[in-house]
Amino acid sequence: MNVRRSPLGEGATLALSIIAFFFVMTSYYVLRPLRDQLVGAVGSSSLPWFYAVVLVTMLALTPVFGWLVARFPGRRVVATSYLAFIACMVAFIPAFVAQDTIGAKTLGVVFFVWVSVFNLFVVSLFWSFMADIFRSRQARLVFPFIAFGGMGGALLGPLITRLLVERIGVPSMLLISAITLLAALGALMALSARPGDAGAAHGEAVGGSILEGAKSAFTQPFLRYMAILMLLSDGIGTMAYALVADYAKAHFTDNAGRTAFYASLDLWVNGLGAIMQLTLTPLLLRGLGAVWAMVVPSLVNFVLLALLVVFGPADIGVMGFTVPLIAVVMIGSRGMTYGMIKPASDSLYTRMPREARYKGKNFIETAVWRFGDLAVTSALTAARMAGVGISTIGLVCAGVAAIATEIARRAATSPDLLPEDRDR
């Protein structure tokens, strides 16, 4: 394995990278249920406000993030950012102790935005750091192993939360998240402790602005299809997330109980995603190509939403447990997105020219994604206020899933995709 002048052995370099991402994702997935229980405390009616603030914040911080990565050595940016987030976690502990006094809505909007910024900086910085460690050709070989380590963290985080939150309380989970992020930082600093200044390399800058990314998303057929698919497919998941928030508000009265419930959902979502990535997704990508890997999740969404139309907000039996059908819809939709659509779409993005790929993908996965969240939750709130039932909402979303199936097919067969064997 050819890595950039590391005093560590090749195996140790890869192992530390895997360990670092494992702890990054563990930290993040301990935080997610804490954020989601705040949403569950106030219900879906507050989500449009939450997503509006997130959208504005992300649009403001995305160029700041790019400037920091381009301006300062990677080691310094990673260390400073991670330590700042660890300090914030500790600072949030008194706020969660006083959650009932502060109010779930007030604390929720602050923490919801903060977790979104955490995800932008901590996860994105990790992969930028990996790009400094491994050369591009070797990255194709080692990145799947590193991502698999993250998958383990994405399973461990909600499992830890599910097992401990009702014993030690919600505020204490912040300390656990801080400790796991500190462990990730330790592994990354060990990776950067090598001779010379290789660890501070930035890589070739792409340049440009988010406006150029927007232009690419509208002018390139593949990117245009991906933007529409993001709005449609993520809209279904966001709808389910909002309805689950209403369920949590109605069925859980204590903070720890809601947190454990959301941790269980994350565990099921990530478990399904892991199973897909290890079984069906590789078979589809290697055997039938990206087309079916893009289309199958939309077909699954259609079936799940059809069940919602028939049965409404009912509880169903799954493996001896009684669970709300809307939770099954959310687990299926998000699990298939993480486990199948994401690997398939990432493989398609590699067939775009570098400039369009980076700028357009960034715009779609920030501005389009967050705008979709805001639009869907606002429409859902209006529909619920007008007395529209879950079965009707499910019928509309089933139609959306049917449209998404065709858009996914068109994206995977877009005429502007470069041949798979072309060297770029």
C-alpha positions in Angstrom: 0.0 0.0 0.0 1.5 3.3 -1.0 0.8 6.0 1.6 2.5 9.4 1.9 5.7 9.1 3.9 4.3 7.6 7.1 6.7 6.2 9.7 4.0 3.7 10.6 3.7 0.4 8.9 1.2 0.2 6.1 -1.1 -2.0 8.1 -0.9 0.3 11.1 -1.8 3.3 9.0 -4.9 1.7 7.7 -5.8 0.3 11.1 -5.5 3.8 12.7 -7.7 5.2 10.0 -10.3 2.6 10.5 -10.2 3.1 14.3 -10.5 6.9 13.9 -13.6 6.7 11.7 -15.1 4.1 14.0 -14.9 6.5 16.9 -16.0 9.5 14.8 -19.2 7.7 13.8 -19.7 6.3 17.3 -19.6 9.9 18.7 -22.0 11.2 16.0 -24.5 8.4 16.6 -24.5 8.9 20.3 -25.5 12.5 19.6 -28.3 11.8 17.1 -30.7 10.2 19.5 -30.1 13.1 21.9 -31.1 15.6 19.1 -34.0 13.5 17.9 -35.6 13.2 21.4 -35.8 17.0 21.4 -37.8 16.8 18.2 -39.9 14.0 19.7 -40.7 16.2 22.7 -42.2 19.0 20.5 -43.5 17.0 17.5 -43.3 17.6 13.8 -44.8 21.1 13.9 -41.4 22.6 15.0 -39.4 20.8 12.3 -39.9 23.5 9.6 -38.4 26.1 12.0 -35.5 23.7 12.8 -34.8 23.0 9.2 -35.0 26.7 8.2 -32.3 27.6 10.7 -30.2 24.6 9.6 -30.5 25.6 5.9 -29.4 29.2 6.6 -26.6 28.1 8.8 -25.3 25.4 6.4 -25.3 27.9 3.5 -23.3 30.3 5.6 -20.8 27.8 6.9 -20.1 25.7 3.8 -17.8 28.4 2.3 -16.2 28.9 5.7 -15.4 25.2 5.9 -13.9 25.3 2.4 -11.8 28.4 3.3 -10.5 26.8 6.5 -9.5 23.6 4.8 -7.7 25.5 2.0 -6.0 28.1 4.2 -4.7 26.1 7.2 -2.7 22.8 7.6 -5.0 19.8 7.9 -3.5 18.7 11.3 -4.3 22.1 12.8 -7.8 22.4 11.4 -8.7 18.8 12.6 -7.2 19.3 16.1 -8.8 22.7 16.6 -12.2 21.7 15.3 -12.4 18.4 17.1 -11.3 20.0 20.4 -13.9 22.8 19.9 -16.7 20.3 19.4 -15.6 18.3 22.5 -15.7 21.5 24.5 -19.2 22.2 23.2 -20.4 18.8 24.2 -19.3 19.4 27.8 -20.9 22.9 27.7 -24.2 21.4 26.6 -24.4 19.1 29.6 -25.9 21.7 32.0 -28.4 22.7 29.3 -29.6 19.1 29.0 -29.8 18.8 32.8 -32.1 21.9 32.6 -34.0 20.7 29.5 -37.4 20.9 31.1 -36.7 24.4 32.4 -35.2 25.7 29.1 -37.8 24.0 27.0 -37.4 21.3 24.3 -38.1 23.7 21.5 -35.5 26.3 22.5 -32.8 23.8 23.3 -33.9 21.7 20.3 -33.3 24.4 17.6 -29.9 25.2 19.0 -28.8 21.6 19.4 -30.4 20.5 16.0 -28.3 23.2 14.2 -25.2 22.3 16.2 -25.4 18.6 15.3 -25.7 19.5 11.7 -22.6 21.7 11.9 -20.9 18.8 13.8 -21.7 16.5 10.9 -20.4 19.0 8.3 -17.1 19.7 10.0 -16.2 16.4 11.8 -17.1 13.9 9.1 -16.0 16.0 6.2 -12.7 16.9 7.9 -12.1 13.3 8.5 -12.3 12.5 4.8 -10.2 15.5 3.8 -7.6 14.3 6.2 -7.7 10.8 4.7 -7.1 12.4 1.3 -3.9 13.9 2.7 -2.8 10.4 4.0 -3.5 8.2 1.0 -2.8 8.7 -2.7 -5.8 8.7 -5.0 -5.3 5.2 -6.5 -4.7 3.6 -3.1 -7.7 5.5 -1.7 -10.0 3.4 -3.9 -8.7 0.3 -2.2 -8.6 1.4 1.4 -11.6 3.8 1.7 -14.1 0.9 1.7 -12.4 -0.6 4.7 -12.3 2.7 6.5 -16.0 3.2 5.7 -16.7 -0.3 7.1 -15.1 0.9 10.3 -17.5 3.8 10.3 -20.4 1.4 9.8 -19.3 -0.3 13.0 -19.4 3.0 14.9 -22.8 3.8 13.4 -24.0 0.6 15.0 -22.2 0.9 18.3 -23.3 4.5 18.9 -27.0 3.9 19.1 -26.5 0.6 20.9 -24.5 2.3 23.7 -27.2 5.0 23.9 -30.0 2.4 24.0 -28.3 0.4 26.8 -27.1 3.3 29.0 -29.4 6.4 28.6 -32.1 5.2 31.0 -29.4 4.2 33.5 -27.2 7.3 33.5 -29.5 9.9 31.9 -29.4 12.0 28.7 -26.8 14.6 29.9 -24.2 11.9 30.6 -24.4 10.6 27.0 -22.8 13.9 25.9 -19.7 13.0 27.9 -19.6 9.6 26.3 -19.8 11.2 22.8 -17.0 13.6 23.8 -14.7 10.8 25.0 -15.2 8.8 21.7 -14.5 11.9 19.6 -11.3 12.5 21.7 -10.3 8.9 20.9 -10.8 9.6 17.2 -8.7 12.7 17.5 -5.9 10.7 19.2 -5.9 8.3 16.3 -5.8 11.1 13.7 -3.0 12.9 15.5 -1.0 9.6 15.6 -1.5 9.3 11.8 -0.2 12.9 11.3 2.9 12.4 13.4 5.2 11.8 10.5 8.3 13.5 9.1 8.1 16.4 6.8 5.0 18.4 6.2 3.1 15.7 4.3 0.4 15.6 6.8 -0.5 19.2 6.1 -1.0 18.8 2.4 -4.2 20.2 1.1 -4.5 18.4 -2.2 -5.5 20.2 -5.4 -8.2 22.8 -4.9 -11.3 22.7 -7.0 -12.1 26.4 -6.6 -15.4 28.0 -7.5 -18.4 28.8 -5.5 -21.7 27.3 -4.5 -23.3 29.3 -7.3 -21.2 27.4 -9.8 -22.4 24.2 -8.2 -26.0 25.3 -8.6 -25.3 26.1 -12.3 -23.9 22.6 -12.8 -26.9 21.0 -11.0 -29.3 22.7 -13.5 -27.2 22.3 -16.7 -25.8 18.8 -16.4 -28.5 16.1 -17.0 -27.1 13.6 -14.4 -26.7 16.3 -11.7 -30.2 17.6 -12.5 -31.7 14.1 -12.1 -29.7 13.6 -8.8 -31.1 16.9 -7.5 -34.7 15.8 -8.3 -34.0 12.4 -6.8 -32.7 14.0 -3.6 -35.8 16.0 -3.2 -38.1 13.0 -3.9 -36.3 10.2 -2.0 -35.1 12.2 0.9 -38.6 13.8 1.1 -40.1 10.4 1.9 -37.6 9.8 4.6 -38.1 13.3 6.0 -41.9 12.7 6.0 -41.5 9.5 7.9 -39.1 11.2 10.4 -41.7 14.0 11.0 -44.5 11.5 11.6 -42.3 9.4 13.9 -41.7 12.7 15.9 -45.4 13.0 16.4 -45.5 9.3 17.5 -42.7 9.9 20.0 -44.4 13.0 21.4 -47.6 11.0 22.0 -46.1 7.8 23.4 -43.1 9.0 25.5 -43.2 11.4 28.3 -39.6 11.3 29.6 -36.4 12.4 27.9 -34.5 9.1 28.5 -37.4 7.0 27.1 -37.6 9.1 23.9 -33.8 8.9 23.5 -33.8 5.1 23.9 -36.6 4.9 21.3 -34.6 7.0 18.7 -31.4 5.1 19.5 -33.3 1.9 18.6 -34.4 3.4 15.3 -30.9 4.4 14.5 -29.7 0.9 15.3 -32.3 -0.7 13.0 -31.6 1.9 10.2 -27.8 1.4 10.3 -28.2 -2.4 10.7 -30.3 -2.5 7.6 -27.8 -0.3 5.8 -24.9 -2.5 6.9 -26.6 -5.7 5.7 -27.4 -4.1 2.3 -23.8 -2.9 1.9 -22.5 -6.4 2.7 -24.9 -8.4 0.6 -27.4 -7.2 -2.0 -25.8 -3.9 -3.0 -22.4 -5.4 -4.1 -24.2 -8.0 -6.0 -26.4 -5.5 -7.8 -23.5 -3.1 -8.6 -21.2 -5.8 -9.9 -23.8 -8.0 -11.6 -26.5 -5.6 -12.9 -24.8 -2.2 -12.6 -25.9 0.9 -10.8 -29.3 1.1 -12.5 -31.0 -1.5 -10.3 -29.2 -0.4 -7.2 -30.7 3.1 -7.8 -34.2 1.8 -8.6 -34.8 -0.9 -6.0 -34.9 1.5 -3.0 -37.6 3.5 -4.6 -39.6 0.3 -5.3 -39.2 -0.6 -1.6 -40.4 2.8 -0.6 -43.5 2.4 -2.8 -44.4 -0.9 -1.1 -43.9 0.4 2.4 -46.0 3.5 1.6 -48.7 1.3 0.1 -48.9 -0.5 3.4 -49.2 2.8 5.2 -52.1 3.7 2.9 -53.9 0.4 3.7 -53.2 0.2 7.4 -52.7 3.8 8.4 -51.0 4.7 11.7 -51.2 1.1 13.0 -48.9 -0.9 15.1 -47.6 -4.1 13.5 -45.8 -7.2 14.8 -42.2 -7.6 13.7 -40.2 -10.6 15.1 -42.3 -10.7 18.2 -42.2 -6.9 18.8 -45.0 -4.5 18.3 -43.8 -1.4 16.4 -45.5 1.5 14.7 -45.8 1.1 10.9 -44.5 4.6 10.3 -41.3 3.6 12.1 -40.9 0.6 9.7 -41.3 3.0 6.8 -38.6 5.3 8.2 -36.3 2.4 8.9 -36.8 0.9 5.4 -36.5 4.2 3.6 -33.3 5.4 5.4 -31.7 2.0 5.6 -32.1 1.5 1.8 -30.8 5.0 1.2 -27.6 4.5 3.3 -27.1 0.9 2.2 -27.9 1.0 -1.5 -28.6 4.5 -3.0 -25.5 6.1 -1.5 -23.0 3.5 -2.7 -24.7 3.4 -6.1 -24.8 7.2 -6.5 -21.2 7.6 -5.4 -20.2 5.1 -8.1 -22.1 7.2 -10.7 -20.5 10.5 -9.5 -17.1 9.1 -10.4 -18.2 9.1 -14.0 -18.6 12.9 -14.1 -15.8 15.4 -14.9 -14.0 16.4 -11.7 -15.2 20.0 -11.6 -18.9 19.2 -12.1 -18.6 16.3 -9.8 -17.3 18.2 -6.8 -19.2 21.5 -7.3 -22.5 19.9 -8.3 -22.4 17.1 -5.7 -21.6 19.6 -2.9 -24.6 21.8 -3.9 -27.0 18.9 -4.1 -25.9 17.4 -0.7 -26.1 20.8 1.1 -28.5 23.3 -0.4 -30.9 20.9 -2.2 -31.0 18.4 0.7 -31.7 21.0 3.4 -34.2 22.9 1.2 -36.0 19.6 0.6 -36.2 19.0 4.4 -37.7 22.5 4.9 -40.2 22.1 2.0 -41.4 18.7 3.0 -41.8 19.4 6.7 -43.6 22.7 5.9 -46.0 20.9 3.5 -46.6 18.2 6.1 -47.4 20.7 8.8 -49.9 22.5 6.5 -51.5 19.1 5.6 -51.8 18.0 9.2 -53.3 21.4 10.2 -55.9 21.0 7.3 -56.9 17.6 8.8 -55.2 15.4 6.2 -54.8 11.9 7.6 -51.7 9.6 7.5 -53.2 7.3 4.9 -53.7 10.2 2.5 -50.2 11.4 3.1 -49.0 7.9 2.5 -50.9 7.8 -0.8 -49.2 11.1 -2.0 -45.8 9.8 -1.0 -46.4 6.5 -2.8 -46.9 8.5 -5.9 -43.7 10.4 -5.2 -41.9 7.0 -4.8 -43.2 5.9 -8.2 -41.9 9.1 -9.8 -38.6 8.7 -7.9 -38.2 5.2 -9.4 -38.2 6.6 -13.0 -35.9 9.5 -12.0 -33.5 7.0 -10.5 -33.5 5.0 -13.7 -32.8 8.1 -15.8 -30.0 9.2 -13.5 -28.2 5.9 -13.8 -28.5 5.9 -17.6 -27.9 9.7 -18.1 -26.2 10.4 -21.4 -23.6 12.7 -19.9 -22.0 10.0 -17.7 -18.5 9.1 -18.9 -17.7 5.5 -19.8 -16.9 3.4 -16.7 -13.4 2.5 -18.0 -12.3 6.0 -18.9 -9.4 7.3 -16.9 -10.1 10.8 -15.5 
